Amino acid sequence: MILRPRKDDHLIVGKYIGKIVVGVGLLMAVPLITSLIFGEWDTALDFVIGMGACFAFGFGIQIVCRTEKDLRWSHGLVVASGSWIAATVLGALPHWLSGHEGSYLDAMFDLMSGYTTTGLYLIQDLDHISYGLNMWRHLLTYAGGQGIVVIALTFLVKGTAGAYKLYVGEGKDERLLPNVVGTARAIWLVSLTWLGVGAAALAITGLVLGQDPVRALLHGLWVFMGAWSTGGFAPQSYNTMWFHSPVYEVLCIIIFVAGSFNFALHWAVWQGDRKELRRNLEVVSFTVTAFVTVSVATFGLSRLGVYPDAVNLFRKAFYQVMSGHTTTGFSTIYSRAFVTQWGPIAMLATTVAMAIGASACSTGGGIKGIRVGVLTKAYLQDVRRHISPDSAVIVERYHHIRDIMLGDRVVRSALMITLAYVTAYAVLTVLGVLLGYDFTQAAFEGVSAASNTGLSCGITAPAMPTILKWAYIVAMWMGRLEFMSVLALFGHFYAILRGK
């Protein structure tokens, strides 16, 4: 029997959604200050309106939903998924008011893409948007990479027992410290340290390339945010191809590969356990699948003779495939080049890399390396069972921060989420084909959206069908939250309608 949620349940959900939306409003202070510094008064007003909307909704719902009761598991999942919807609808206001979006739906598309660190965008005339709006776009990906719930846990939510439910609801399950609020702050410590070092390195490189100091600093900051968050937003329409610099590309690769790794792995290395880098199942899985997909893409491109020499061939193949595998979405080729130059073999390799994605509890999306590793080990364990005597006891372990027994529960969980991603990829591919797109292109774009990657072969554009915009928004949302909290939200509404 399904129980209908009680008044207390609604109050708890509303209260914490309000807290998270207030956090989104506070984030808008950064682009607001940026706009004031550069004298962009219209843009500043856009963010004042956006902040006002977030505060009115956030504080208003907290006043209406006053309660002292703590979160349960179901509440945490519903809050995590519901707050992303509220944050997308309200956070889209500055985008829409800027005049660079074709509709409010396009603005929400870009917001969801930013929060989920996807990187697909519909904003028009990107090369001429304001500094404040560009700051907001990249801050979205940076904050979204850590998680908007993590923001709330860091600054707005006390370390209650229910805080862990919020944290897990956003698709994370690693505790770096015993207290989950401490874990959220540790995540920010890791990210902000990388921000200082990475943005400085990119800014210095920009200066060497001839950029003026202000532009070099801002581009260094924004490109770092896009790379570290594996978000893929860039300050200009040509993405990272705009820099035409091997050094810039190498720095980007270092940053987005580091950003795609599990925060628990970062923390273990920071604590001095550098052996974790070679022992961790996720790192091993990522290394193997990256090697295979880059090799296949390089082979496909070499057959077509697209690039004049081996250095350029490997440079383009490695950058694009690694950007896809880490679900970053940075690109040094034109979008349509995937179709007109790369051919089906290289596109397939990139699609597979995007589908697998990066690490669990990181800024990346996709199936995740840990699940690929777990399912591979489970398969090999079954092979050993079949070829071993009946009396043999086959025990399999894997290392992920600690040694873990490979049991049925772990395998079932990995398989369930993997099937959810594969289903999402298939649905988006079929929808794209039904709307008239080529199968390879529909699969490429659909996988990119659902895995939160952001590489595009040209389908994502303001003129794309409205139904596809909605489908990609939902896919980005579900993929980033790894489905469970979204399904919990649907179940919550179902229980309201049909519960006893």
N, C-alpha and C positions, 0 to 999 in steps of 0.2 A: 504494500500500500504506500502511495506517495503522499507525504504530509504537506499541507499548504503552509508556506512560511508565515510566521506570526509577526505581530507588530514589532517585537523586539528585533527580529531578524532584519526587517526593513530599516530600522533605526541604525543598527550597526553598519549595514552596507552603505547607507546614505552618509553617515558620519565620516567613514574612512574615504569614500570617493571624494567627499568635500575637501578633506585634507590634501589629497593628491592633486586635485584641481587648483587649490591654493598654491601648491608647489609649482605648478605650471605657470601661474600668474607671476610668482616671484622670479622665475626664469626670464620672463619678458623684460625684467629690469635691465638685463645685460644689453640686448639690442636697443632698448630705449636710450640708455646712456650713450651707446655707440652713435645713434642718430643725433643726439644732442651735440656730441663732440664735433660731428661733421656738418652740423647746421641743417640737417634733413628734417625740417619742422613737420612736414606732412607725414613722414614716416613715424616720427616721434608720436604724433597724435594717434596714428594707427595703433601703436603699442599701448598708449594710455587707454584707448578704448578696449583693446584686448585684455589688458590687465584688469580693467574695471569689470569686464564680463566674467573673468575667472574668479575674481574676489567676490563679486555679487553672488555667483552660483556657489562657490566653495564655502564661504562663510554662511551664506543663507541656508544651505542644506545642512550644515553642522548645527545651526541654531534650531532648525526644525527637527533634526534627528538627534537630539540630545540623549545620550545614554552612557552609563558607566560600564556596561557589559563588554566583555572581551570577545575577540574574534574566534570562531571555530573554523575548521578546515573549509567547510562549504562557503563561509563568509569570505575567507581570504581569496578563494578562487574567483568568486563573483566580483569582489572589489577589484582584483587585478584586471580582469577583462573589461568590466564596466567602466573603470576609470580611464582606460585607454580610449574608449568611445567618447566620453565626455571631454577628455583632453584634446582629442582630434577635432571635435566640433567647435569648441571654444578657441583652441589654439590656431584655427584656420582663419580667424578674423583678420589679423594683420596681413596675411597673404591676400585675402580677397579684397581688402580695402586698398591694397597697393596698386590695383589696376593691371597687374601682370598675370592674372588668372582669368580664364575664359568663363568660369562659373564657380559657385561655391563648392560644387562637387570636385572640381579640379583642385581647389585649395585644400579640401579635406584629403584628397589623394596624396598631395605633396606632404601634408602633415603626417599622415599615417606612414608614408614612405620614410619620412625623417625619423619618427619615433621608433619604427621597427628596423632602422638602419638598413633600409633596402636601397635607396638611391635612385629609383625611377622617379621622373618628375614630369609635370605638365606645365610648369611655369613658363611664361612666354617672355622673349627678349631678355634672357638670363644675363647677357653681357652688360646690360644697362640698368640692372636693379640697384637699389640703394645699398649703402654699406650696412645700414641697420637691418634690412631684410636678409642680406647675405649672412650677417652674423646670426640671425635667428635660425636660418636654414641649417647652418653648421652646428649651432648649439643644440638644435633638436637631435641631430644624429649622435652628438657626443653624449648628451644626457640620456637619449634612448638606448645607447650602447650599455651604459651602466644600469639603466632601467628607471622609469619614472617612479616606480614604487621604491626603488633604492634611494632616490632623492628624498621621498617622504620619510623613509626610515632614518635617514641621516639627520634630518633637520626638524621634522614635524611630528614624528610618532615616537612615543616613549617605548622603552624596551620591555613591552608586555609580552606575555606568553603568546598572544595572538599575532605578534609581529612576524614570527616565522611563517605563519600561514600566508601572509601577504607576500613575503619573499619567495616562497615556493610557488605561489600562484603566478608569478611572472616568469616561470620557466627556469628557476634556479634552485639548486639543492645542495650547494656546497657551503659549509660554514668554515670561514677562515679563522674565526675566533669563537669562543663558547657562546657569546651573546650575539644575536643576529643583527642588532643595531651596530655593534662593534664591527661585525663583518661588513656591513654596508659602508661604514667609514673606512675600513681597510681597502675596500674596492676603490673608493675615491682617492685614497692615498696613492695606490698603485697608478691610477689613471692620471692624477695631477702631476706626479713625478715624471711620467712619460711625456705628459703635455709640455712641461718645461723644457726637457731635453730635446724632444722631437720637433717642436715648433721652432726652437732656436736653430737647430740644424737646417731645417727647411728654409727659414728666413735668411740665414747666412748664405745658403746656396742661391736663393733668389737675388740677393745683393750682388753676388759674383756674376750672376747671369745678366745683370744690368737693370734690375728693378729698382725703383726709388725706395727709400727706407720704409715709408709707411705701407706701400703696397707689398713689399717683401715681407714685412711683419704680419700683415693681415693674411696674405696668401699662405704664409707658413703656418699660421694658427689654424686657418680654415682647412687647409689640405691635411694637416695633422688630424684635426677632428674627424674629417671624412675617412681617413685611413685607419686611425686607431679604433674608431667605432665600427669599422668595416661597413660604413654607411654609404660611401661612394659619391656623396655630394661634392661638387667642386665649384669654385667661384666663377667659372666661365663655361661657356657651352662646349668648348673643345676638351673639357675634362683635363686630365694630366698630360694629354698630348700637347697642350698649349705651351708647356715649358720646353719641349724638344731637348731634354737633358737626360743623359744616362745616369748622372749622379742623382738627380731628383727622383728618377724612377727607382734606383737602388734604395734610396732612403724611404720611399713610399712602401716598397716591398718589405723592408725590415719592420716598418711600423705596422702595416696591416697584418703581417704574419704574427707579430707579437700580440696585436690586439685580438687576433682570432684564437689565441690560446686561453685555456681555462684560468680564471682568476686564482683558483686554488693552486695551480701550477706556478703562477707568478709568485704567489705568497711563499710557496715552498722554496723556490729559488732564492727569494729575498731572505729567507731564514737560513740560507746556507746549504740547502740540500740540492746541489746542482746535479746529482746523479738522477734526480727525478726526470730530467730532460730526456735521458735515454731509456729509462725504465718505464715511463708512463705509457700505457696502452694507447691513449689518444694521440700522443706524439708519434708513436710507431705507426699507427694506422694512417695518420695524416701524411707522414713521409712516404709510405708505400703508395697510397692513392694519388698523391701529388706527382710522384715519379711516373706512374703509369699514365695518368691523363696528360701530363706535359709531353711525354714521349709519343703518345698517339697523336696529339695535336701537331707536334713537330713533324711526324711522319706524313700526316695528311697534307700539311702545307708544303713540305718538300716535294711531294708528288705533283703539286700544282705549279710549282716554280713561282710563287707569288713574290717572294723577297729575293733580292739580288745575290745575297751571300749568306753564309752559315751564321755569322754573328747577328745580322738583322733578323734572320729567321728565328733563331733561338730567343733573341731579345723580345720579339713580338709575341711568340708563342708562350714563353715563360711568364711574361707580365700578365697577359690576358687570362691564362688558365689559373695562375696563382691568385689573381684578383677574384676570379670566379670561385675557386676552391675555398678561399677565406670568406666568401660572400661579401666582398668589399664593393665591387662594381666599378672601380677605377678602370679607365681604358686609355690606350694610346693609339687607337685606331677609330675611324668613323664607325658609327653603329651599323650602317648598311654594308660595311666591309665584311662583316661576318657572313653575309649572304652572298655578296658579289665576288669576294676574294677567297674566303676561308674554305668554302666547300663543306659537304656534309660530314666528312670524317672529323675535321678539326672542330666543327660546331658541336658534333655529338660528344667529343671529348670534353669540351667546355661545359656542355649541359650536364654531363655526369658529374664533373667537378662541382658545379653549382648545387646539384641535387644532394651530394654528400655533405658539403658545407664544412664548417669548422668545428670548434670544440663546444661541449656543453658548458654552461655557466660562464660563457664568454660574451663578447659583443656580436658573435657570428650567428648565422642561422643554418637552416638545412637539417638533414637527418642527424648529423654530428658524428665525428670520428669515433667517439666512445661506443656508439651503437653499432657502427660497422665493425669495430674490433670485437665487441661482445658477440655479435651474431656469427662472425667468422670463427671465433674460438668455440662457440656452441656447435657449429657445424663440424669442426675438426674433432670435438669431443664425441659427437655421435658416430663419426667414422671410426674412431678408436674403439668405441663400444661394440660396433658391429664386427670388427676384426679381432676382438679380444675374446678370451674364454669367458663363458657365462659367469664363472666365479670371480672374475676380475672386477675390482672396484676402480672405476675411472673417475678421478677427481681433477677438476680444472680450476686454476686460479688465474687472476690477472692483476696487474698492478696499476692502480689509479690513486695516487697520493698515498695509498696504503694497499696491502695485499687483500684482495676480495675474493671470496669463494664464488665460482660461477654456478649459481643455482637456478632453478626453474623460474623463480620470481624475477630475477634480474633479466633473464632471457625474454620472458614474456613481456616485461615492461619495454625493453628495447624493440621487440618485434611490433608491439602495439603502436608505438610512436612512429616507427619506420613505415608501417602500413598506412598510417594516417597521412604522412607526407607523400607517399607514392600515390595514394588516392587523390590528394589535392593536385599533384602534378598532372595526373591523368585527366581529371575533370577540367582543368584549365586548358590543357592541350586540346581536348575534344571540343570545348567551347570555342577556342580559337579557330579550329578547322571548320566548325559549323558557321562561323562568321566570315569564312572565305579566305583565311590565311593558309599558307603552305604548312604542312605537318611539322617539318623541321623547325620552321620559324615559330609556330605556335607552341611547340614543346620548349624551345629555348626561352621564349618570353614568359611562358607560364611557370616554368621551373625557377626562373630568375625572380619572379614575384613571390612565389610561395616559399622559397628558400631565403628570402630577404637579401638577395644578391644585388640586383640593380643593373647588371649588364643588359643592354638592349640591342636587338637586331633591327630596330626601327619601328616596331609595332606600337610601342608606347608613345603617344603623341596627343595633343589636344583634340585632334579630329577622330581619335579612336572611338568605337561604339560605346555608348553610355553603359551598356550592360557589362562590357569588359572592364570599364573603370571600376564599377561596383564589385565585380568578381575579384579584381586584383586587390582592391582595398580589403575585402574580407580575407583573402588568401594571405596578404601581408600580416594582418592582425592575428589570424589563427596560427600562422607559421612562427611568428615571433614568440607567441605565448605557448607554443608546443601543444595546442589543441585542448588540453585538459581543462584549463580555466574557462575557455570559450564554451566548451560543452557544458561546464558547470553553470555558466550564465544562461544558456539555453534551457537547461534543466530547471533553473530557478524560475524562469518565466513559465515553463510548462507546469510546474508545481503550483504557481499562483492561479493558473487557469483551471487545472484539473485535479489539484490536490484535495485531500479530505480534511 
